[in-house]
Amino acid sequence: MKIKAISLISGGLDSTLATKVIIDQGVEVIAANFVSPFCRCDRKRPGQDHSKGCRHEAVFVAKELAIPLKIVNMTREFLEVLKKPKHGYGSHINPCIDCRVLMLKKARELMEEQGAQFLITGEVLGQRPMSQRRDAMHIIEKEAGVKGLVVRPLSAKLLDPTIPEEKGWLDRQKLLDISGRGRRTQMQMAQDYNIKDYPCPAGGCLLTDPAFSKRIKDLIDHNELTMEDVQLLNHGRYFRLDEKRKLVIGKNQHENERLEELASSEDHLFFPADDGAGASGLARGDFSAPGDLEMAARLVARYFDAAKTSDRVNVGVRHREKTTALMVAPFSDEETKKYLI
């Protein structure tokens, strides 16, 4: 019988090495990458056409290992998990254990679909304080319905034998005993395997970023955790005006253009009305009360070049395909900071 496995590929070094270790034992491996709005799996490459965006690391890894890749989008399910995780959050707003359970459930579905016998991950015992503890690994496997079917090649000798090892599909002696947060062994393995072009050792998640976590918490607190609202958080400065209104202001031309793309007909889009240099702002929520639009316009105007030399500036406002203009006094730095998240 040909043994087949699904390997969870983040694009980081650990999952790449774990996959290579199993491939070298003659197992047929299919890579699986699980996508959410919070993964940091892309980066720009020297010589790459950056106008086409960043290269996804998992795509590159699968190509280098000459194995097929399945991309699985788990955004919808993950947003529900993020609102109220069973096992709580980490140091910020990161529900690592619940995220891992969801990921392995999805991997189990893919395993059954592809006729694979087990799963592979790049986890290292003790590397991450929340999800890579021995007890956490047991909880995750049990809740995901994959107990004994998850092989962690980099730490396998420090863990109980898995079903693939007990059945003789894998040689346990060819697996490793890495633990902790050190990177020396993995870097030596990369050199031995001639893996030279690898990203940060172990992927990344925006939910562990303190500033981004505050923005996500704000959405959760205001019952606004939707894909449409999450998309705004990666672009520019984020302001909470009140319970029903928020504002995002771009930091550069790229972010200004992106906010224009994300703006719906119900949003208010702010921009310099006199063709001067300055930020664009996207306001979402109910701005029907007197003074609401002026307040948002004053915040956006703070980031116009004209605000440096004039007490009042002209701010364009686009809403429902209609464009108007407001002459306003820009907020001061102190006033602006009151609303910044």
Sequence and secondary structure as in RCSB ss.txt:
>XXXX:A:sequence
MKIKAISLISGGLDSTLATKVIIDQGVEVIAANFVSPFCRCDRKRPGQDHSKGCRHEAVFVAKELAIPLKIVNMT
REFLEVLKKPKHGYGSHINPCIDCRVLMLKKARELMEEQGAQFLITGEVLGQRPMSQRRDAMHIIEKEAGVKGLV
VRPLSAKLLDPTIPEEKGWLDRQKLLDISGRGRRTQMQMAQDYNIKDYPCPAGGCLLTDPAFSKRIKDLIDHNEL
TMEDVQLLNHGRYFRLDEKRKLVIGKNQHENERLEELASSEDHLFFPADDGAGASGLARGDFSAPGDLEMAARLV
ARYFDAAKTSDRVNVGVRHREKTTALMVAPFSDEETKKYLI
>XXXX:A:secstr
   EEEEE  SSHHHHHHHHHHHTTT EEEEEEEE TTB  EE  TT  GGG  EEHHHHHHHHHT  EEEEE H
HHHHHHHHS TT   SSS  HHHHHHHHHHHHHHHHHHHT  EEE    BTSSTTTSSHHHHHHHHHHHT TT E
E TTTGGGS   HHHHTTSS GGGS   BSS  HHHHHHHHHTT     STT  BGGGSHHHHHHHHHHHHTT  
 HHHHGGGGSSEEEEEETTEEEEE SSHHHHHHHHHH  TTSEEEEETTS SB  EEEEE   STTHHHHHHHHH
HTTBGGGGT S EEEEEEETTEEEEEEE    HHHHHTTB 
